[in-house]
Amino acid sequence: MRAAIITGPGRVELRDEPYPTPGPDQVLVELAACGVCTFERRIFAGDKRWCPVSPGHEVAGSVVEVGSGVDALEGSPQVGDAVTVDLLTRCLTCGPCRRGRTALCRYRQGRYLSDGTFSFGGFVETISVDAKSTHPVGNAPMLHAAMGEPIACSVHSLRRAGFAAGARVAVIGGGFMGRLHMALVRIEGAAAIGVVDISEERRTESAEAGADWVAQPGEARRVGGLQDVVFVTAMGGLDLAVEMVAPGGSVVLYSAFDPEATVGVAADRAHRDEVSIVGVFNQEPEDWRRAAAVIRSGVIADDLDRLVTARFPLSRVQEALTLVTSRPTYRVFVEYGPA
């Protein structure tokens, strides 16, 4: 079995790893695809110093073996099932986990390769995971299933926002996560959806994908007006989000931000208008159930197809990582199997 390891900025190695064996309550998943996220891009570019590491956390594949105790679990995955996989290793004992907020688990997430290299689990050909962490996706395309993790994160974002059908929505940032937010609020019944981005290309593509309005940041308030929910899915846009939120509305801080960045609303306005500023991070098991159902149904399949930028076999993982660091992309995928 092969695993990809980022050994330093701009450097990737493929190494042989022992073939895993599932524990009693685990399944063995032969991975089909892994999306390359901003997290991997930052490590490869040297912006985030964490090497060596085997990254990758947006995966899907097929169950090829089940542990001895899995058949006894109601609704458990079976050999041959196509699944999207939750790779978070939630401890279930820390303070946030005990309160049901497992997205905020204080335990270091991940696992290790045979030589001790830290691994998130996605840049390998086969992985053993807890059966409860796999979610069947029926006959959905594997690339759609590999978007399960970011879809689950977006579902979590909508849930934390208190989004409800009929809401007016603005998404600041027309990249991959912004487009997933746009697709999900559409099927959940948003009254109108706007996308704000500095890129003319991304504004055009968002309009083609169904946005009711698009705008540059400086024109967003005039074009879109006040919004019930403003999702900030790109660095920046904080002041604009507060400016655009309507009374009773929410500003959702989805993106990662500069640690020194601040966002605020006048205390009296927050009081009188009941404006909320909501932080969002990761996802939780109930978000995965919804994400898998959305993938399985095909209801946003066209949206997901539009977000596939490029595909590379594992043998060309260096090219995949180079692409995401060299120009804007939606999702680049590493695929497993013959080159």
Sequence and secondary structure as in RCSB ss.txt:
>XXXX:A:sequence
MRAAIITGPGRVELRDEPYPTPGPDQVLVELAACGVCTFERRIFAGDKRWCPVSPGHEVAGSVVEVGSGVDALEG
SPQVGDAVTVDLLTRCLTCGPCRRGRTALCRYRQGRYLSDGTFSFGGFVETISVDAKSTHPVGNAPMLHAAMGEP
IACSVHSLRRAGFAAGARVAVIGGGFMGRLHMALVRIEGAAAIGVVDISEERRTESAEAGADWVAQPGEARRVGG
LQDVVFVTAMGGLDLAVEMVAPGGSVVLYSAFDPEATVGVAADRAHRDEVSIVGVFNQEPEDWRRAAAVIRSGVI
ADDLDRLVTARFPLSRVQEALTLVTSRPTYRVFVEYGPA
>XXXX:A:secstr
 EEEEEEETTEEEEEE       TTEEEEEEEEEEE HHHHHHHHTSS   SEE   EEEEEEEEE TTGGGSTT
   TT EEEE      S SHHHHTT GGG  S   EE TTS EE S SBSEEEEEGGGEEE TT  HHHHTTHHH
HHHHHHHHHHHT  TT EEEEE  SHHHHHHHHHHHHTT SEEEEE S HHHHHHHHHTT SEEE GGGHHHHH 
 EEEEEE SSS HHHHHHHEEEEEEEEE S   TT      HHHHHHHT EEEE  S  HHHHHHHHHHHHHTTT
HHHHHHTEEEEEEGGGHHHHHHHHHHS  SEEEEE S  
